[in-house]
Amino acid sequence: MKYEVKQGDTLAKVANFFEVRPFDLLLFNQELTSERSYIQPGMQLDIPTIQKKLQKKDNFHHTLEFGPNDLEEIVPCLKHLGVRVEIIGFSVMKKPIYAFSIGTGKKEVFYSGGWHANEWHTSKFLAKFLYECAVFFQKGHAWNDYELSAIFKEIKLYVVPMVNPDGVELVQQGIYKSHPFYDLVTKINQGQTRFEHWSSNIRGVDLNHQWPAGWEIEAKESPQNPWSRHFSGQEPLTEPEAKTIYRLTRRQSFAHVLAFHSQGQVIYWGYRGMEPPESKRMVERLSLKSSYTPVLTADSDGGFKDWFIQETGRPGFTIEVGVGTNPLPNETFAEIWANNVQLALEGLIL
């Protein structure tokens, strides 16, 4: 059987779709040299016929990557579970940026992830967390002793799992000739064809360096041109992805925000002494639920959490999940999930 690779495909995802092992695809496609090989739109793959097929895994399985297409796939399911779905903006490549909300309370809380391209585990975590919340809430069951029916009468949770869909897809699928940003991305990457190190958006701007909170300081100390990471842009809020989160935050009145990144297993909770007194008590609760270490500041500027604290005087937290080199291996998701479920649940009732 022949299969034509589509945008967003990875070797693990195609193997899962056809219920075979990635190793089986390597055996039948000699151009693929390892399970880390990119497969790109238009490529023709030979799919082996296996007598004993594997059981198909769901999008959240720890062996699979999670990208923009996977988020799109679960939107109908989330709607069916009563989650409100809104497209709040579009990326540089016109991919939708989704905001999901659940609950009817007056207090609004905001979780976000997928800011950096090679930190897509945070998108996967938030999407699965939202799904599980919706299932328990619909059934009227408690989740780990958290009574969601009562909690969601008091709060409304907003979740943007994937702020940087273009970058996430680049890390997972690589660059190819028909890609609309092929020339720019290839130039930024100095002609190299691997993208594990890429954290910026598709134009080479770091979306968590885009915020008008000490932006000039951060920009001066960072790359001065589009780069795979840390370039702050020519000025704050130039990128459509950052503007989208800015508009949402201005539109709503979030009591506190949790921005998920990787890695380090720490929780940053302050910004230049502007954080409110209650932030210390709140971060201690998050730490106890996750075993992550509270750290007052990362000694950096220009981040979303920094801007939120500066602008609102309300608590903001950056959660650094996992430990290792980004992108963390697929299998790391099991540990990320185990360490952060209780943290995310506690975050609802801070």
Secondary structure per residue as TSV (DSSP state, phi and psi in degrees):
chain	resnum	aa	ss	phi	psi
A	1	M	-	360.0	140.3
A	2	K	E	-102.8	144.8
A	3	Y	E	-134.3	130.7
A	4	E	E	-94.7	121.5
A	5	V	-	-63.9	138.9
A	6	K	-	-111.4	164.9
A	7	Q	T	-59.2	130.9
A	8	G	T	94.1	-7.6
A	9	D	-	-71.0	149.3
A	10	T	-	-131.6	165.0
A	11	L	H	-59.2	-43.9
A	12	A	H	-64.3	-38.5
A	13	K	H	-68.4	-42.3
A	14	V	H	-66.1	-42.2
A	15	A	H	-59.9	-42.3
A	16	N	H	-64.1	-40.9
A	17	F	H	-60.2	-40.8
A	18	F	T	-93.1	5.3
A	19	E	T	60.8	42.0
A	20	V	S	-126.2	176.2
A	21	R	-	-87.1	149.2
A	22	P	H	-54.1	-36.2
A	23	F	H	-59.9	-35.4
A	24	D	H	-63.2	-38.7
A	25	L	H	-66.6	-35.5
A	26	L	H	-62.9	-40.0
A	27	L	H	-63.9	-33.0
A	28	F	H	-100.5	-1.6
A	29	N	-	-135.3	92.7
A	30	Q	T	-65.8	-19.7
A	31	E	T	-72.8	-14.9
A	32	L	-	-90.7	120.9
A	33	T	-	-99.7	-18.8
A	34	S	S	-159.4	169.9
A	35	E	T	-70.4	-6.7
A	36	R	T	-94.5	0.0
A	37	S	-	-63.3	138.6
A	38	Y	-	-73.1	143.3
A	39	I	-	-119.3	136.2
A	40	Q	-	-129.7	154.9
A	41	P	T	-49.5	134.1
A	42	G	T	94.0	-19.1
A	43	M	-	-65.1	138.7
A	44	Q	E	-99.1	122.7
A	45	L	E	-109.3	139.9
A	46	D	E	-86.3	125.0
A	47	I	-	-103.0	118.3
A	48	P	-	-72.2	152.6
A	49	T	-	-92.6	116.0
A	50	I	-	-111.0	130.0
A	51	Q	S	-66.0	-46.2
A	52	K	S	-105.3	97.2
A	53	K	-	-78.6	155.2
A	54	L	-	-80.1	157.5
A	55	Q	-	-74.5	132.7
A	56	K	-	-68.8	137.2
A	57	K	-	-97.3	155.4
A	58	D	-	-81.4	171.7
A	59	N	T	-59.5	-22.3
A	60	F	T	-95.2	5.3
A	61	H	-	-63.5	146.6
A	62	H	T	-71.2	-7.7
A	63	T	T	-93.9	-3.9
A	64	L	S	-112.0	143.0
A	65	E	-	-70.8	162.9
A	66	F	-	-132.1	116.8
A	67	G	-	-128.6	-170.8
A	68	P	H	-56.6	-40.0
A	69	N	H	-64.5	-36.8
A	70	D	H	-67.4	-37.7
A	71	L	H	-64.6	-43.0
A	72	E	H	-58.3	-40.6
A	73	E	H	-62.9	-32.0
A	74	I	H	-90.9	-3.3
A	75	V	H	-58.1	-48.6
A	76	P	H	-59.4	-37.8
A	77	C	H	-65.1	-42.9
A	78	L	H	-64.1	-41.3
A	79	K	H	-59.7	-43.4
A	80	H	H	-61.0	-31.4
A	81	L	T	-83.8	2.0
A	82	G	T	93.4	7.9
A	83	V	-	-77.7	133.4
A	84	R	E	-79.8	134.0
A	85	V	E	-120.8	132.6
A	86	E	E	-141.6	134.7
A	87	I	E	-89.2	113.1
A	88	I	E	-98.9	-4.8
A	89	G	E	173.3	-173.4
A	90	F	E	-137.6	149.6
A	91	S	-	-75.2	178.8
A	92	V	T	-54.4	-41.4
A	93	M	T	-89.0	16.0
A	94	K	-	67.8	24.5
A	95	K	-	-79.2	139.5
A	96	P	E	-67.5	142.2
A	97	I	E	-106.3	114.7
A	98	Y	E	-92.5	138.3
A	99	A	E	-117.2	131.5
A	100	F	E	-114.9	147.1
A	101	S	E	-141.1	147.1
A	102	I	E	-145.7	140.3
A	103	G	-	108.9	163.8
A	104	T	-	-127.2	5.5
A	105	G	-	-73.4	165.7
A	106	K	S	-78.6	-29.2
A	107	K	E	-78.7	126.1
A	108	E	E	-108.3	133.8
A	109	V	E	-126.6	144.6
A	110	F	E	-128.3	125.6
A	111	Y	E	-114.6	138.2
A	112	S	E	-140.2	154.4
A	113	G	-	-156.3	-177.0
A	114	G	-	63.7	29.8
A	115	W	-	-67.8	-41.3
A	116	H	S	-106.3	139.3
A	117	A	T	-57.9	-40.6
A	118	N	T	-92.5	20.7
A	119	E	-	-120.1	39.3
A	120	W	T	-68.4	-13.9
A	121	H	H	-58.3	-31.1
A	122	T	H	-68.0	-34.9
A	123	S	H	-65.5	-43.7
A	124	K	H	-63.0	-43.3
A	125	F	H	-60.3	-48.4
A	126	L	H	-67.6	-37.7
A	127	A	H	-64.6	-44.0
A	128	K	H	-68.4	-40.2
A	129	F	H	-60.4	-44.3
A	130	L	H	-62.4	-44.1
A	131	Y	H	-60.3	-48.6
A	132	E	H	-64.1	-39.9
A	133	C	H	-56.0	-46.4
A	134	A	H	-64.2	-39.2
A	135	V	H	-65.0	-50.3
A	136	F	H	-63.3	-39.6
A	137	F	H	-65.3	-43.9
A	138	Q	H	-64.0	-37.9
A	139	K	H	-79.6	-12.6
A	140	G	T	74.5	23.2
A	141	H	-	-100.0	151.2
A	142	A	-	-75.8	151.4
A	143	W	B	-121.5	114.5
A	144	N	T	50.7	43.6
A	145	D	T	72.5	7.4
A	146	Y	B	-95.7	116.3
A	147	E	-	-81.5	92.9
A	148	L	H	-65.9	-31.1
A	149	S	H	-59.8	-42.8
A	150	A	H	-73.8	-40.1
A	151	I	H	-62.7	-45.0
A	152	F	H	-78.6	-2.9
A	153	K	H	-81.1	-22.9
A	154	E	H	-97.2	-28.8
A	155	I	E	-128.2	164.0
A	156	K	E	-125.4	120.9
A	157	L	E	-96.4	127.1
A	158	Y	E	-106.5	136.5
A	159	V	E	-133.3	126.3
A	160	V	E	-114.9	98.2
A	161	P	-	-70.7	-30.4
A	162	M	-	-136.3	93.7
A	163	V	S	-73.3	-29.2
A	164	N	-	-122.8	65.2
A	165	P	H	-63.6	-36.1
A	166	D	H	-62.1	-44.8
A	167	G	H	-67.3	-41.4
A	168	V	H	-57.6	-46.3
A	169	E	H	-64.4	-36.4
A	170	L	H	-61.6	-45.4
A	171	V	H	-62.6	-37.2
A	172	Q	H	-85.0	-26.2
A	173	Q	H	-121.9	-12.2
A	174	G	-	79.0	-171.7
A	175	I	-	-109.1	152.2
A	176	Y	-	-149.8	160.0
A	177	K	T	-55.8	-37.4
A	178	S	T	-82.5	-2.1
A	179	H	S	-66.6	131.3
A	180	P	T	-62.7	-19.2
A	181	F	T	-113.2	26.6
A	182	Y	H	-56.6	-49.6
A	183	D	H	-64.4	-46.5
A	184	L	H	-64.7	-47.5
A	185	V	H	-64.3	-41.7
A	186	T	H	-63.8	-39.0
A	187	K	H	-65.5	-47.2
A	188	I	H	-60.0	-38.9
A	189	N	T	-87.3	11.1
A	190	Q	T	55.0	36.6
A	191	G	T	79.1	-2.9
A	192	Q	-	-78.0	150.6
A	193	T	-	-110.9	8.2
A	194	R	-	-107.4	148.3
A	195	F	-	-133.1	21.1
A	196	E	T	-59.1	-30.1
A	197	H	T	-83.2	-6.7
A	198	W	-	-78.6	124.2
A	199	S	-	-120.2	-12.5
A	200	S	S	-76.2	178.2
A	201	N	-	-79.4	-175.6
A	202	I	T	-69.3	-17.3
A	203	R	T	-95.0	8.3
A	204	G	S	78.5	28.9
A	205	V	-	-114.4	131.2
A	206	D	-	-78.6	114.5
A	207	L	G	-69.8	-18.2
A	208	N	G	-98.3	14.5
A	209	H	G	-116.4	13.0
A	210	Q	-	-96.4	3.6
A	211	W	S	-101.1	138.6
A	212	P	S	-75.9	64.5
A	213	A	S	-138.7	91.4
A	214	G	S	66.6	27.1
A	215	W	H	-58.5	-41.7
A	216	E	H	-60.7	-38.0
A	217	I	H	-65.1	-49.2
A	218	E	H	-64.4	-41.6
A	219	A	H	-63.9	-38.2
A	220	K	H	-65.5	-31.2
A	221	E	T	-96.0	7.2
A	222	S	S	-119.3	172.2
A	223	P	-	-52.0	146.7
A	224	Q	S	-97.1	-1.6
A	225	N	S	-134.3	163.7
A	226	P	-	-49.5	135.4
A	227	W	-	-148.8	168.2
A	228	S	S	-70.0	-17.9
A	229	R	S	-159.4	154.2
A	230	H	-	73.6	-7.0
A	231	F	-	-70.4	125.2
A	232	S	-	-86.3	-4.1
A	233	G	-	90.6	171.7
A	234	Q	S	-75.5	-20.5
A	235	E	S	-163.6	170.3
A	236	P	T	-64.8	149.3
A	237	L	T	55.2	45.9
A	238	T	-	-87.5	-24.7
A	239	E	S	-92.9	141.1
A	240	P	H	-61.4	-31.4
A	241	E	H	-67.1	-43.9
A	242	A	H	-66.6	-41.1
A	243	K	H	-60.4	-36.7
A	244	T	H	-62.6	-45.5
A	245	I	H	-68.5	-35.9
A	246	Y	H	-59.2	-48.0
A	247	R	H	-63.2	-42.8
A	248	L	H	-62.0	-44.4
A	249	T	H	-66.8	-35.4
A	250	R	H	-70.6	-35.4
A	251	R	H	-70.8	-40.7
A	252	Q	S	-94.5	179.1
A	253	S	-	-129.8	75.7
A	254	F	E	-71.6	131.5
A	255	A	E	-72.1	-36.6
A	256	H	E	-158.6	161.5
A	257	V	E	-130.7	145.6
A	258	L	E	-121.8	117.8
A	259	A	E	-107.1	119.6
A	260	F	E	-94.5	129.8
A	261	H	E	-134.8	177.4
A	262	S	E	-144.5	136.1
A	263	Q	S	-146.6	-176.8
A	264	G	S	134.3	-20.1
A	265	Q	S	56.1	46.3
A	266	V	E	-131.3	165.3
A	267	I	E	-126.9	113.4
A	268	Y	E	-87.3	135.4
A	269	W	-	-135.9	-0.5
A	270	G	-	-126.7	167.7
A	271	Y	S	-154.0	106.0
A	272	R	T	49.0	35.4
A	273	G	T	75.5	7.0
A	274	M	-	-88.3	-11.1
A	275	E	S	-65.6	143.1
A	276	P	-	-72.0	159.3
A	277	P	T	-57.8	-34.0
A	278	E	H	-68.7	-15.0
A	279	S	H	-58.9	-37.5
A	280	K	H	-64.8	-44.9
A	281	R	H	-63.2	-40.4
A	282	M	H	-67.2	-42.5
A	283	V	H	-67.9	-31.1
A	284	E	H	-64.5	-37.6
A	285	R	H	-66.5	-42.3
A	286	L	H	-64.3	-38.7
A	287	S	H	-64.0	-43.5
A	288	L	H	-63.3	-29.8
A	289	K	H	-83.9	-13.7
A	290	S	H	-125.6	-16.5
A	291	S	-	69.6	10.0
A	292	Y	-	-79.8	150.1
A	293	T	E	-87.8	126.1
A	294	P	E	-70.6	133.1
A	295	V	E	-130.7	126.4
A	296	L	S	-59.5	-48.8
A	297	T	-	-148.7	150.8
A	298	A	-	-92.1	5.8
A	299	D	S	54.9	43.5
A	300	S	-	-138.4	168.9
A	301	D	-	-130.7	176.3
A	302	G	S	80.3	6.4
A	303	G	-	-88.9	160.5
A	304	F	H	-60.8	-46.3
A	305	K	H	-59.9	-40.4
A	306	D	H	-60.5	-48.3
A	307	W	H	-63.4	-41.8
A	308	F	H	-61.3	-45.9
A	309	I	H	-61.9	-46.4
A	310	Q	H	-61.8	-43.9
A	311	E	H	-78.5	-36.1
A	312	T	H	-108.1	-20.8
A	313	G	-	70.4	15.4
A	314	R	S	-105.8	164.6
A	315	P	-	-69.0	140.0
A	316	G	E	-139.2	144.2
A	317	F	E	-136.9	137.7
A	318	T	E	-107.8	118.3
A	319	I	E	-99.9	117.9
A	320	E	E	-100.6	103.0
A	321	V	E	-88.1	156.0
A	322	G	-	68.6	174.0
A	323	V	-	-151.6	137.7
A	324	G	S	142.7	-149.0
A	325	T	S	-111.6	129.0
A	326	N	S	-73.3	146.5
A	327	P	S	-72.6	136.1
A	328	L	-	-60.6	148.1
A	329	P	-	-56.0	150.8
A	330	N	G	-50.9	-41.5
A	331	E	G	-65.2	-17.8
A	332	T	G	-62.8	-20.0
A	333	F	H	-59.4	-32.2
A	334	A	H	-59.5	-44.4
A	335	E	H	-69.2	-40.6
A	336	I	H	-60.6	-44.4
A	337	W	H	-62.1	-48.6
A	338	A	H	-61.8	-37.8
A	339	N	H	-82.6	-15.9
A	340	N	H	-116.4	-10.0
A	341	V	H	-60.8	-49.9
A	342	Q	H	-65.8	-37.5
A	343	L	H	-59.9	-47.7
A	344	A	H	-66.8	-35.6
A	345	L	H	-67.5	-42.8
A	346	E	H	-63.5	-33.9
A	347	G	H	-60.2	-22.0
A	348	L	T	-72.0	-25.4
A	349	I	-	-119.6	17.1
A	350	L	-	-60.7	360.0
